[in-house]
Amino acid sequence: MSDEDSSISQSEGDYEMNEEEESSETGWIQWFCSLEGHEFLAEVSEEFIHDSSNLYGLKSKVPNYSEALTQILSGSIPSEQDLQDEQFLELYQSCTDIYGMIHARFIQTPPGLAIMREKYLAGRFGSCSRVLCERHNVIPIGMSNDIRTSRVKVFCPRCQDVYYPKDRNVEMDGAYFGNSFPHVLLQSYPDMYPLQEHNKYVPKISGFKVHNGRGLYAEKCETKYRTEIV
């Protein structure tokens, strides 16, 4: 074998060893957060999950709780064959829900808020779809704290309104963030409040402000209703 062939074989061996080292360093949490459509999620520290006080009240909400929690804390990553097994998928759903509810608690702690702040400033959560907000960054929010009630939405700090996400994260459960997270984040970092004023659209025709006709329409309907009764 030539020196060149020997160096190639050695480099291939080193590559395989590095690949094995990387896979061993990647646990369930890192794998789950790296999946497509999970960009909104932060990686919850294992120390936080090991603290039983952070898990209070979750056991009754999810089936296969103990088995799923063990799976989350393990270093094993599901294979493609596992993800095609219906029985395993039931456990995977429990893992997803448990991690999501733990996540909702973690992101309201100082370490979690710091992670989500960086994501927000980097625009990882997307921008407001309202034209007058000029693509202001948004924050994930759940309309309910109960799992499997509603999907995640995004809150715009500038117009103070809620919208559907425009990316793959739209399928995520809103309970994984909770309905108070954006406001906790903004209260924790006041410098994140928008400096720009909330621009409100004013309907005009030929430069003149349009009269709001809804009041007049309601008055006509009420008059008609009274006439019909008489």
CORVENQUI-V639486 format. One record per residue. N is the residue number from 1. PSI is psi in whole degrees, -180 to 180 (NA if undefined). OMEGA is omega in radians with two decimals (none if undefined). D_FIRST is the distance of its C-alpha to the first C-alpha in Angstrom with 1 decimal. Layout:
# CORVENQUI-V639486
<<N	PSI	OMEGA	D_FIRST> <N	PSI	OMEGA	D_FIRST>>
This chain:
# CORVENQUI-V639486
<<1	134	-3.12	0.0> <2	166	3.10	3.8> <3	-36	-3.13	6.7> <4	-45	3.12	8.2> <5	-38	-3.14	6.2> <6	-41	-3.14	6.5> <7	-36	3.12	10.1> <8	-45	-3.14	10.8> <9	-38	3.13	10.2> <10	-42	-3.14	12.3> <11	-37	3.09	14.9> <12	-40	3.10	15.3> <13	-41	3.11	15.9> <14	-39	-3.14	18.3> <15	-43	3.14	20.0> <16	-39	3.12	20.6> <17	-42	3.11	22.0> <18	-39	3.14	24.2> <19	-41	3.12	25.4> <20	-39	3.13	26.4> <21	-42	-3.14	28.1> <22	-44	-3.11	30.0> <23	-34	3.14	31.2> <24	-27	3.13	32.4> <25	-13	-3.12	34.3> <26	116	3.13	36.0> <27	-173	-3.10	39.1> <28	-43	-3.08	41.7> <29	-47	3.13	43.8> <30	-41	3.13	41.1> <31	-46	-3.08	39.9> <32	-43	-3.11	43.5> <33	-19	-3.13	44.4> <34	-5	-3.13	41.4> <35	152	3.11	42.5> <36	132	-3.11	43.9> <37	2	3.13	47.6> <38	24	-3.07	47.6> <39	-23	3.14	47.4> <40	-21	-2.99	50.9> <41	146	3.01	49.8> <42	154	3.09	49.1> <43	112	3.13	46.8> <44	134	-3.13	49.2> <45	146	3.12	48.2> <46	-31	3.10	47.8> <47	-39	3.13	50.3> <48	-41	-3.12	52.9> <49	-35	3.14	52.3> <50	-21	3.12	52.4> <51	109	-3.05	55.9> <52	-25	3.14	58.2> <53	-24	3.13	60.9> <54	-9	-3.10	58.9> <55	7	-3.05	58.7> <56	130	3.06	62.5> <57	-1	-3.08	64.0> <58	-27	-3.02	60.8> <59	-37	-3.09	60.5> <60	-9	-3.05	63.5> <61	-16	-3.03	62.2> <62	133	3.05	58.9> <63	158	3.13	58.2> <64	38	-3.02	55.4> <65	-54	-3.05	55.7> <66	-44	-3.14	54.1> <67	-41	-3.13	51.2> <68	-40	3.14	50.6> <69	-38	3.08	50.8> <70	-39	3.13	48.3> <71	-41	-3.13	45.9> <72	-41	-3.09	46.4> <73	-6	-3.14	45.6> <74	166	3.10	42.6> <75	2	-3.07	39.0> <76	139	3.13	38.5> <77	134	-3.13	38.3> <78	140	3.08	39.6> <79	170	3.10	37.3> <80	-35	3.11	38.1> <81	-40	3.10	39.3> <82	-43	-3.07	41.6> <83	-4	3.05	43.1> <84	-2	-3.14	44.1> <85	121	-3.08	45.9> <86	-39	3.13	49.6> <87	-40	3.12	50.2> <88	-35	-3.12	47.4> <89	-30	3.06	48.8> <90	-43	3.09	52.1> <91	-40	-3.14	50.4> <92	-39	3.11	48.5> <93	-39	3.09	51.9> <94	-42	3.08	53.3> <95	-44	-3.12	50.4> <96	-46	-3.11	51.0> <97	-41	3.12	54.7> <98	-47	-3.14	54.4> <99	-40	-3.14	51.9> <100	-42	-3.14	54.1> <101	-36	3.05	57.2> <102	-40	3.14	55.5> <103	-42	-3.13	54.1> <104	-31	3.11	57.7> <105	-40	-3.09	58.7> <106	-41	-3.06	55.7> <107	-3	3.04	56.2> <108	7	3.03	59.7> <109	160	-3.14	58.5> <110	-46	3.12	57.7> <111	-41	-3.13	53.8> <112	-41	3.11	54.0> <113	-39	3.14	56.4> <114	-41	3.12	54.2> <115	-46	-3.10	51.2> <116	-31	3.07	53.5> <117	-44	3.12	55.0> <118	-40	3.11	51.7> <119	-41	-3.14	51.1> <120	-48	-3.12	54.6> <121	-29	3.12	54.3> <122	-3	3.12	51.0> <123	23	-3.09	52.7> <124	-19	-3.12	50.5> <125	-3	3.13	53.6> <126	-173	-3.11	54.7> <127	161	-3.09	57.9> <128	137	-3.13	61.5> <129	-7	3.12	62.3> <130	128	-3.04	65.8> <131	-45	-3.06	66.2> <132	-6	3.06	68.4> <133	-6	3.03	66.0> <134	49	3.06	63.7> <135	41	3.10	60.4> <136	143	-3.14	61.1> <137	147	-3.12	58.5> <138	171	-3.07	59.4> <139	138	3.13	58.9> <140	146	3.11	58.2> <141	147	3.04	61.3> <142	140	3.12	62.3> <143	-10	3.10	65.8> <144	151	3.09	66.0> <145	-1	3.13	64.6> <146	134	-3.13	64.4> <147	152	3.11	61.2> <148	35	3.08	61.2> <149	-45	3.11	64.3> <150	153	3.14	63.1> <151	165	-3.06	59.9> <152	145	3.04	58.9> <153	179	3.08	60.8> <154	142	-3.12	60.5> <155	132	3.11	63.3> <156	118	-3.14	64.0> <157	-20	-3.07	65.5> <158	-51	-3.13	67.2> <159	-6	3.10	69.3> <160	37	3.14	69.2> <161	170	-3.03	68.5> <162	140	-3.09	65.9> <163	168	3.01	63.7> <164	140	3.04	61.0> <165	152	-3.11	57.5> <166	6	-3.09	56.0> <167	-164	-3.02	52.4> <168	-18	-3.10	50.6> <169	-4	-3.10	52.1> <170	-23	-3.11	55.3> <171	-7	-3.06	54.5> <172	148	3.13	54.3> <173	133	-3.12	57.2> <174	-24	-3.14	59.6> <175	-16	3.12	60.3> <176	-7	3.12	56.8> <177	-36	3.13	58.4> <178	162	-3.03	62.1> <179	1	3.14	65.2> <180	-2	-3.03	65.6> <181	-49	-3.10	62.1> <182	-37	-3.07	62.6> <183	-34	3.04	65.9> <184	-42	-3.14	64.4> <185	-45	-3.12	61.6> <186	-35	3.09	64.1> <187	-32	-3.13	66.4> <188	-30	3.14	63.6> <189	79	-3.10	62.6> <190	-24	-3.13	65.8> <191	-12	-3.14	64.0> <192	-10	3.12	62.4> <193	139	-3.09	65.7> <194	137	3.08	66.0> <195	-26	-3.13	67.9> <196	149	3.09	69.0> <197	157	3.10	72.1> <198	105	3.14	72.1> <199	124	-3.14	73.0> <200	132	3.14	75.2> <201	133	3.14	75.6> <202	113	3.13	79.3> <203	132	-3.14	80.4> <204	152	3.02	82.4> <205	120	-3.10	84.2> <206	36	3.09	84.9> <207	-6	-3.12	84.3> <208	139	-3.13	86.6> <209	134	-3.11	85.6> <210	134	3.10	85.9> <211	138	3.10	88.3> <212	107	-3.05	86.8> <213	-3	-3.09	88.5> <214	-36	3.12	87.5> <215	-42	3.13	90.5> <216	-40	3.13	92.8> <217	-42	3.12	91.2> <218	-38	3.12	91.6> <219	-40	3.11	95.3> <220	-42	-3.14	95.9> <221	-41	3.14	94.4> <222	-41	3.12	96.5> <223	-42	3.13	99.7> <224	-41	-3.12	99.0> <225	-43	3.13	98.4> <226	-38	3.13	101.7> <227	-41	-3.13	103.6> <228	-35	3.13	102.3> <229	-42	3.13	103.4> <230	NA	none	106.9>>
